[in-house]
Amino acid sequence: MIDQFISIAEVLGYLKVENISDIEERAEIIQEFLNRQASKGVGNAYERYLENGASTAANVITTYPRATKECIMWCVNHYLSLNKNANVIEKACRAMKHYGTGCGTSACSCGMTSLHKEIEARVAKLVGKEEAVVFPTGFTTNLGGISYLVGDRDLILIDGESHSSMINGCKLSIAKKVAFKHNDVADLEIKLKKYGNECENIFVLVESAYSMSGDLSPLKEITALKKSYKFYLYVDEAHSFGFYGEKGQGYCYEQGVTEDVDFIMSTFSKATAAVGGFIASKHKYCGILRWGPMYMFQACLTPPDAAVILACLDEIESNPAMIRELHEKNQYMRGLLNAKKFNLGHSQSPIIPIMVPSPAKLLSVVDDLYEEGIYSTPIVYPAVQKHEGRIRLILNLAHTKEQIDYTVEMLEKICKKHDAPCFLSETKPESNTVSHW
Ligand SMILES: Cc1ncc(COP(=O)(O)O)c(C=O)c1O
């Protein structure tokens, strides 16, 4: 059997290139690494792709060796499995016929269509804010939103496990940035107290459901701090918009804290199966966002993508039972994994991580899972600390009971075979900051 994955030592060596400033040297190191992989007959992550698009059962194509394998997929973020929904596809095709393909320009030079305007109005109403601003991707929503909202004399307090797009949004801003311990409200309060007098405004940035750990944010406790401290709260709902709240309003709504959240952000690439992103807020703050370069100088979302978003919102509105069913499946799968004593950290959302604090064993487990037709992306450095690792299972509505049962059975068998330290009694708690901050 040819190893699908390169050794952890090579991964770590490869990742050191991020610290090399000379472009020629960096290019050479990456090229040498890719050549070495090719000569060993080992593919890298970018050489695996799908023959029939994202689905809970998909055909994965690998370049080294050249092969196609049907796998149960656990790395797709289409929580409600709407990317292959017939109504959604039909509406996207109709939109493409009517509006054409791209928009050709940015929103401020007339790139939007009536579909874009409808998304802005509908999303604002759904999440409970005055207005929403739509961006072409979730990543640039955070880049543009955070960097343009936060002023030079402001302070950013960001949860230590935040997504790369938020971190890079912070990096674009020259404001002071301080990370607080993941989901640690006491640490946030210490930092609000410590830095509060050193700046003009404070922006607290969190995710409602964290992408790497599946942890939910203690939003009630965080918003309660507003009684004692003055700050703006920015919540990224990428992994909750569309499937928390009875109509998919999101986790801020479900927790009853919408009023106290100043900016609700989400991507459209997950539950709504397209691309794009939005920030919903007060009318006056949306004006600031539209003035920013990511909005002003970036081409708009394509009309077919806009139609997909609206069609997905239609599906969620007309069939809210989908949301209940997804959460029931989440409880079912968690029940099976808990019964086998897998360490799932503090996760609760449909992102189910299995903690494997041995990167080398993790890669062997993931490799064997692939052989058995189960595809999951190993989460290693820089997504987590160098000595840590996770198997991340992202549950979608279309996952069947049989797929769940088989995956859990194989996980137990393969983890035991490799003596992977992923069971509760064997693992130490993971640290609570990611390394790439
Ligand atoms: C929490 C979070 N925010 C933002 C993004 C960026 O969204 P997109 O990939 O749709 O650009 C992601 C993507 O995975 C994410 O997980």
The ligand as a Gaussian input file, in Angstrom:
#p B3LYP/6-31G(d) Opt

LIG

0 1
 C      -15.038000      30.367000      11.145000
 C      -14.805000      30.652000       9.704000
 N      -14.880000      31.915000       9.273000
 C      -14.662000      32.232000       7.983000
 C      -14.364000      31.257000       7.051000
 C      -14.089000      31.641000       5.628000
 O      -15.179000      31.309000       4.825000
 P      -15.044000      30.879000       3.285000
 O      -14.219000      29.637000       3.243000
 O      -16.450000      30.648000       2.888000
 O      -14.404000      31.995000       2.561000
 C      -14.300000      29.922000       7.453000
 C      -13.997000      28.879000       6.467000
 O      -13.783000      27.749000       6.720000
 C      -14.527000      29.600000       8.813000
 O      -14.461000      28.349000       9.257000

